[in-house]
Amino acid sequence: MNQITEGLQATIANYGMKLILSLILLIIGLWIIKFIIKVLEKNIRNRFEKTLSGFLLSITRAALLVLLFISTASTLGIEVASFVAVLGAVGFAVGFALQGSLSNFAGGVLLLIFRPFTAGDVIEVAGYKGKVQEIEILYTILTTFDNKKIYIPNSSISTNSIVNYSAMETRRVDLTFGIGYDDDIHQAKEVLNQVVKEHQLILKEPEPLIRLAEHGGSSLNFAVKVWVKGEDYWTVYYDLHENVKDAFDQAGIGIPFPQLDIHFDQGTKLC
């Protein structure tokens, strides 16, 4: 009986000390993890998108908690090697099964880190064009101009060329206007200059460019290139088409259309 009591006391003393050490390690570890997350939160929030910063903080917290759990279990004398092996095998199996989603996840992380575009930008990518509504970890959501919502996998975006129409404050509107070969090119140029000058949304700098650019098959073609603010692009684009037509009509300048003249030889017999 004495031997049993002594053995029990020794066991309690041994494991009791390990339990106390484990509890101390757990408490200190949780405090350290909380401190690390708080420091990271202050530094990450201002550098990355909200979605990415929240995800990075969650991943970091989970990883630190796993390490703390392994350290605590090891202090108690629990064999953790087999647990780590099983955890690794499970992670490999899950990664293999979700390799498509992981590819989208990696693409999402790259987009959120390098920021080729942000929410609110108008972009063209993977054959789609629209306004970015949200950048998620797996998908980027676009709204097209006819109000359709498109979910594009981030892996497709990260491996394709991206055209960001909102990246610059100003854009250039490039248009071509044709006149007849019988019309006065100097008068046409003056009319175009007057139309451009009168439009309030067209910027003075950089200076607009209006030049005769081509002797076409049925018309003389003027190149008109003007600079506008990004949000005014389509307004100016459509206004110039309407205003130039009105100005040409008032000036008696014709806008030719393709036509074909057929001449018959009088000696030709038609069957």
Secondary structure, DSSP 8 states (H G I E B T S, - for coil): -HHHHHHHHHHHHHHHHHHHHHHHHHHHHHHHHHHHHHHHHHHHTTTS-HHHHHHHHHHHHHHHHHHHHHHHHHHTT---HHHHHHHHHHHHHHHHHTHHHHHHHHHHHHHHHH-SS-TT-EEEETTEEEEEEEE-SSEEEEE-TTS-EEEEEHHHHHTS--EETTSSSEEEEEEEEEE-TTS-HHHHHHHHHHHHHH-TTB-SSS--EEEEEEE-SS-EEEEEEEEEEGGGHHHHHHHHHHHHHHHHHHHT-------------TT----
